[in-house]
């Protein structure tokens, strides 16, 4: 399989586990056959953009979020810290992300005063 499909499979697995879903649960939510998710995660199958859209919707992700995770855009070195922060936040659930955002707000508010 191509490197892109390997990255897609790894991305699906990452977000599925992050959401606490089994392959069968994700397949049911995405309305695809239950063995198909496993085959995609192992890069044994190629999926269409339509199927990938169903899967990302079932994972509560936009296609942009998904592809930004699997193939981040290289930026200048000055943005490497921001990229590192974003990548670390991606591995956290939504509740943790909201708590971190509150901490950031407090820090930024203190710097303004």
N, C-alpha and C positions, 0 to 999 in steps of 0.2 A: 504494500500500500504506500501511497505517497506520504511525505512528511506532513503535509497539511491534514490528511485524514488521521494521522497519528495524533496530531495536536488537537483535532476536533474530538477524537475519542477520549483523550486525556482530559480535555475540558469538560466533556459531558460527565465523566466519572467524578471529577473534582466537585462540580456544582451539585451533582446528585448526592454525593456523600455529605457535602456542606448542608444540604437541605434535609438530610436524614432520611432519604428515600432509598428503597430497594430498587433494583432494576425493574422488577415487576410493577412496583408502584408508579415509577416514572413512565413506564410503557403504557400503563392504564391511563394516566393523566394526559399523555401525549397522543393517545389513540393509535398506538403502533403495537405490533406483535411483541410479546414479552421477551422473546429470545433476541430480538433485533437490537435492543439497547446494548446487551452484552457484546454482540458482534460489532457494533459501532465502537464501543469502548476498547475493544481489542484490535481495532482497525482491520477487521475481517470483511467489512462491508463499507460501501460508499453510500452516503445518503444524499438525497436531493436537498436543495435549499428549502423546499416546502416542508420536508420532514424535519430538517433542522429548526425551522421556525416553530413547528409544533412542539419540539423538545424544549427549545428555549422558553417558549410560552409556559410550558408545564413547569419549568424551573423558575418562573417569574423573573426572567431576564430578557432584555432586548438583544437583538442580534449584535448591536454595537458593543454592548457590555460583554457579550460572549467572545466576540472576536478581539476585543481589546485585551481580554484576559489571555487568550491563547496565543496572540501574537501582538504584544505591545509595540506601539510605535516608538522607534528610537528617537530620542530628543537630544538636545545639547546637554553637556555635562551639568550645566546649571540646573537642569530639571531632574537630574538623577535622584535627588533626595525626595522630591515630590513623587516620582514614579515609585520609589521604594515604599513610601507611606501608603500610596494607593494600593500597591500590590499586597502589603500586609493587611490592609483593611478588607480586601476581597475575601480573605480566608476567615473573616469573622461573620457571625450571623447579624441580622438586621438590628436586634436589640443591642448587641455590643457596639455596633457602628454608631447607634444613636447616643450611647453613653460617651463614646470617644468624641463625638461631635460636640457634646456639652462641655467636655474638658477643653477642647480647642477654643470654644467660645469664651470660656472663663479666662484662658491664657491670653487670647487676643484682646479681650476687654481690659485686662490688667495692664497690657502694654499701651493701650490708648489713654489710660488715666495717669 
